[in-house]
């Protein structure tokens, strides 16, 4: 398999695992299903507590918003 330099959403979520109170990013990083709504809420919480992570969180939530399986 060729490495294209692209990371998966789960890999991106690893950076934020343990930072939200509901452990959404921990579940997402482990490959467990979470809803898009939960990811957005967790990202907002982490961004309030860690404003330096806002850009990376915005990039992750943009990917989640465009992935249909978070919204089925």
PyMOL commands that set and color helices and strands:
alter all, ss='L'
color gray80, all
select helices_A, chain A and resi 9-14+24-29+36-49+51-66+68-70
alter helices_A, ss='H'
color red, helices_A
deselect
rebuild
show_as cartoon
